[in-house]
Amino acid sequence: MSCLPPRDIISLKVSLPVAQEAGKPFDPPLLVSAIGTSFPVNSDDLYLARISLDKVGDIAITRSKDRTEMVLEGELEAGLTTELDGMLFFLFDRKMERTLKPLQLGAWTIGQRYRFSIQIFACRLNRHPLNDYWGAKELVGEVLTHEIASIGHSSIRANPDMLVPDRQLSEAIAGMRITNPSTDLAEMKKRHPTRDQHDDATKGPWRTLARGA
């Protein structure tokens, strides 16, 4: 694995709902945007983003492979071509197919501080003589948000189960560093042919993310 320093940095913004009922999934969905990023992507790869709780106050959340993490996962919704550049949005819907259990707010405490981990995975399209298939997820970027605080709202004081994220902290900006800086666009295209390079573009589990392509 390359020891080169990370090549690109992504700025992420997390927009939380104005008010949230404790113990209920985010509704409307959590919105994450990335601004001014550019790194090699294959338009026929499937890109996923995952959000998980990383820290509560000064206490880190211990992750275990033996238990299900409380994460929110969804496919990237973006106008992607061969390079990811500009603004993109990750829209997580709890009703989305294959979405994992959404982050719950039941354990949140008014006035407490929270930090989230945001990961981006690429599912490579593998070639096989009998059938094309999606390979294992490859982590291509990971970031920790700034701390987000939850506060009570005067208009809903009668309902202590309602939480409102602190407006000053609800936009969590952080830098994502690409974990595989040695893979350039040409190499990735060679390893993972795009739709245009395929003999029959009508076959195969194509999941091109370039909207309108």
C-alpha positions in Angstrom: 0.0 0.0 0.0 1.3 3.4 -0.9 2.7 5.6 1.8 2.3 8.8 -0.2 0.5 11.6 1.6 -3.2 12.1 0.9 -3.7 13.9 -2.3 -7.2 15.3 -2.0 -9.3 16.8 0.7 -13.1 16.9 0.8 -15.1 19.4 2.8 -18.3 17.8 4.2 -21.3 19.6 5.6 -23.9 17.7 7.7 -27.4 19.3 7.8 -29.5 18.0 10.6 -33.3 18.3 10.8 -34.6 21.4 12.6 -36.3 19.3 15.3 -36.1 15.6 16.0 -38.2 13.3 18.2 -36.0 11.2 20.4 -35.8 7.6 19.5 -37.1 8.1 15.9 -35.2 7.9 12.6 -34.1 11.2 11.0 -37.1 12.6 9.2 -36.6 14.4 6.9 -33.5 12.4 5.9 -30.1 13.5 6.9 -28.4 15.5 4.2 -24.7 15.5 3.6 -22.9 17.6 1.0 -19.3 17.6 -0.3 -17.9 20.7 -1.8 -15.0 21.2 -4.1 -13.7 17.7 -4.3 -12.0 15.9 -7.2 -10.6 12.4 -7.2 -10.6 9.5 -9.7 -13.8 7.6 -9.9 -15.3 5.1 -12.3 -18.8 6.0 -13.3 -19.7 2.3 -13.3 -18.6 1.7 -9.7 -21.2 1.9 -7.0 -20.3 4.5 -4.3 -21.8 4.3 -0.9 -21.6 6.6 2.1 -21.9 5.5 5.7 -22.5 7.7 8.8 -21.9 6.3 12.3 -21.7 7.8 15.8 -18.1 8.1 16.8 -18.0 10.0 20.1 -20.4 11.2 22.8 -18.9 14.0 24.8 -15.4 12.8 25.7 -16.3 9.1 25.4 -15.4 7.3 22.2 -17.9 4.7 20.8 -16.2 1.4 20.7 -16.9 -0.4 17.4 -17.2 -4.2 17.3 -17.4 -6.5 14.3 -19.6 -8.8 16.5 -22.4 -6.3 16.8 -24.5 -4.2 14.4 -23.4 -0.6 14.4 -26.0 2.1 14.5 -25.2 3.5 11.0 -27.0 5.2 8.2 -26.0 4.0 4.7 -27.0 5.0 1.2 -25.9 5.3 -2.4 -24.3 8.5 -3.5 -26.7 10.7 -5.4 -24.5 12.9 -7.7 -23.9 14.0 -11.2 -20.7 12.0 -11.6 -18.7 11.6 -14.7 -15.2 10.2 -14.7 -14.1 12.6 -12.1 -16.0 13.7 -9.0 -15.9 17.5 -9.0 -18.0 20.2 -7.4 -21.1 19.7 -5.3 -22.6 16.3 -4.5 -25.3 15.2 -2.1 -25.8 12.1 -0.1 -29.4 11.8 0.7 -30.2 9.1 3.3 -33.7 7.8 3.3 -34.7 5.3 6.0 -37.1 3.7 3.5 -34.3 3.2 0.9 -33.6 -0.4 -0.1 -30.6 -2.0 1.7 -30.4 1.0 4.1 -29.1 -0.1 7.4 -30.7 0.8 10.7 -30.7 4.6 10.9 -29.0 6.5 13.7 -31.4 6.8 16.6 -31.6 9.8 18.9 -33.1 8.0 21.8 -29.8 8.1 23.7 -29.1 11.7 23.0 -29.1 14.1 25.9 -29.9 17.8 25.7 -26.7 19.8 26.0 -24.5 16.8 25.1 -21.9 16.8 22.3 -21.7 14.2 19.6 -19.3 13.4 16.8 -19.9 11.4 13.7 -17.8 9.3 11.4 -18.5 9.6 7.6 -17.0 6.9 5.3 -17.2 6.6 1.5 -16.9 3.1 0.0 -16.5 2.1 -3.7 -18.0 -1.3 -4.8 -15.9 -2.3 -7.8 -17.5 -4.0 -10.8 -15.6 -7.3 -11.3 -15.5 -9.1 -14.6 -16.2 -12.8 -14.8 -16.6 -15.1 -17.9 -20.1 -16.1 -16.7 -21.4 -12.9 -15.0 -20.4 -9.5 -13.9 -20.8 -8.9 -10.1 -20.1 -6.3 -7.5 -17.0 -6.9 -5.4 -16.4 -6.2 -1.8 -16.6 -2.6 -0.6 -13.4 -0.6 -0.7 -13.0 2.3 1.8 -11.8 5.3 -0.3 -12.3 8.1 2.3 -13.1 8.6 5.9 -13.7 11.8 8.0 -14.8 12.8 11.5 -17.2 15.7 11.8 -16.8 18.5 14.3 -18.8 18.0 17.4 -22.5 18.5 17.2 -24.5 19.6 20.2 -28.2 19.0 20.9 -30.2 21.6 22.7 -33.7 22.1 23.9 -36.1 24.5 22.1 -38.2 27.0 24.0 -41.3 26.4 21.9 -41.2 22.7 22.7 -40.2 22.9 26.4 -43.4 21.0 27.3 -42.1 18.0 25.3 -38.7 16.9 26.7 -38.5 14.2 24.1 -37.9 16.7 21.3 -34.3 17.7 20.6 -33.0 20.5 18.3 -29.3 20.4 17.1 -27.4 23.5 18.0 -27.6 25.7 14.9 -24.0 26.8 15.3 -22.8 23.2 15.3 -25.3 21.6 13.0 -23.1 22.3 10.0 -20.1 20.0 10.7 -17.3 20.7 8.4 -14.4 18.3 8.1 -11.6 17.2 5.7 -11.7 13.8 4.1 -8.4 12.3 3.0 -8.5 9.8 0.2 -7.0 6.5 1.5 -5.6 5.3 -1.8 -3.8 8.2 -3.4 -1.6 6.0 -5.7 -4.5 4.9 -7.9 -4.9 7.4 -10.7 -7.8 7.7 -13.1 -6.0 5.9 -16.0 -5.2 2.9 -13.8 -8.7 2.8 -12.4 -10.2 2.8 -15.9 -7.9 0.0 -16.9 -8.8 -2.1 -13.9 -12.5 -1.3 -14.1 -13.7 -0.7 -17.7 -16.5 1.8 -18.1 -19.8 1.4 -19.9 -18.3 2.8 -23.1 -15.5 0.3 -23.1 -17.9 -2.7 -22.7 -18.8 -4.7 -25.8 -22.5 -4.6 -25.0 -23.6 -1.7 -22.8 -27.1 -3.2 -22.4 -25.8 -6.1 -20.4 -24.2 -6.4 -17.0 -25.3 -4.9 -13.6 -24.5 -1.3 -14.7 -25.1 1.3 -12.0 -23.8 4.4 -13.7 -24.0 7.3 -11.3 -23.7 9.9 -14.1 -27.3 11.2 -14.0 -28.7 11.6 -17.4 -25.9 9.7 -19.1 
